[in-house]
Amino acid sequence: MVHTQLAKLGPAFSVRVGDESIAIQGTTEYGWYVGRAELEASSYHYATLDELAFVLINLSLALGSDVGSA
């Protein structure tokens, strides 16, 4: 379900994870960047939407587990 939703968003969009808004850019052909693709050194690159979805789900779980630790 997440993969299908991400595929419909197009080549540039942002997702909200916790209190953070995360910029996503890319294409199926060249992969997906978390952050700004033009600043590749500070961006994270994923080859497929499946990888990107996995990372975003894990990030949301990690942020959720930090809520009670503060």
Buried (B, 14 or more C-beta within 10 A) or exposed (E): EBEEEBEEEEEEEEBEBEEEEBBBBBEEEEBBBBBEBEEEEEBEBBEEBEEBBBBBEEBBEEEEEEEEEE
